[in-house]
């Protein structure tokens, strides 16, 4: 759950981007561990089997973390698109309600000037559609 409303989803997206930046900063550390394991293997370190096992676990966890990060970003993008569309629909509904009220008005003006103004407003509305 990323919150209700477009502002909450945008805040969740920003928080996710900050978390993604923090996680990506560890990429060099993971690479350093991989390089260190390769060096130990090249030097025929006596406990290389355990090092490889640990290395595989680290890489598996790293890949899983990156995959989850990507999945969360995709979910955030979907929720954002849905929330944005819902907001657009709500805005359109509000606009149509206002338009309906204007079109159902029984005010036809009292004087010729009032009638001219109302006719101009009506013409503007018709020209939009």
N, C-alpha and C positions, 0 to 999 in steps of 0.2 A: 504494500500500500504506500503510495507516494503522496498522499494528501488529497484534499479536495480543492478544486479550482486550479486555474492556470498558474497563479502565483506560487502555490505550493509545489506544483510539478516543476516549475522553473527553478525553484530553490533546491529541489531534490536533484535536478540535473546539474546545477552548479556544485552541489556537495559531492556528487558522483565524480565530476571532472576533477575536483581537488583530490579525492581519494585515488583516482586513476593516476594522477600526476605523482602522488606519494608512492604508489606501488611501482610505477615505472622507474622511479629513482633507485629501486633495489635491483634492477636488472643488471647493473654493472657488478653488484655483489654476487649475484648468482653466476654470472660469467666468470668472475674471479675464482669461485669455488670449483667450477668446471675445469678451468685452466689448472688449478692447483692439483686436482685429481689426475689430470692428464700428465702433469709433471711427475707426480708420485708413481704413476704407472710406468712412465718412461724410465724412471730411476729404479724400477723393479722393487718398490717398497714391499716389505714382507706382509703387511696387512691390507694389500690392495683390494682383496675381495670384499672386505668390510667397507672400505672406502667407496667402492663401486656401488654396493648396495645402498649406502647412505646417499650417494650421489644420485642414484636412480630415484630414491624417495624424494629428494629435494626437487629434482626436475619434474617428477610427477605432480608434486604439490604446486610447484610454480606454474605448470601448464594448466592445472585445474583452477588455480586462482585467476589466471589470465582469461580462461574460458568463462568463468563465472562473472568476471568483470565485463566481458563482452556481452554476455547474456543479459546482465542487468542494464547495460546501456541500451540494448535493443528494446527491452521492456519499457524503459523510460521514454524512448523515442515513440513507441506505440501509444503509451499513455498520454504523452504530450500531444500527439496528433489527434487522438480521440478527444481529449479535453479541449483542445483548440477548436475542433469541429463542433463539439457540444456548445462551446461559448458562442461560436458563430451562429449556430441554430437559435440559441436563446436570444441573441441580438436581433436576428431576423424576426423572430416571433414578436419581440417588443416593438420593432419598427412596424410590423404589420398591424399590431393592435392600435398603435398611434394613427396609422394611416386609415384604418377602419373607422376610428372615432372621428377623424377629420371628414371622411366621406359621408358619414351618417349624420353630420351636423345639420340641424334645422335652421341655422342662421343663414338667411339669404340676403342679409343687408337691409338697411333702412333707407338708404339713399343711393343714388346712382354711383357715387364714388365708392361706397362699400361694395356694391355689386361688381363694379369693375375690378376691385382688388380681389374679391373672391373668385371671379372668372380667371384672373391671371394666375392665382394659386392653383386653381383646378387645371388650367392649361399646362402649368409646370409639372403637376403630378402626371398628367396624361403623357407628356413628352418623355418622362422617365421610363415609361413602359410602352 
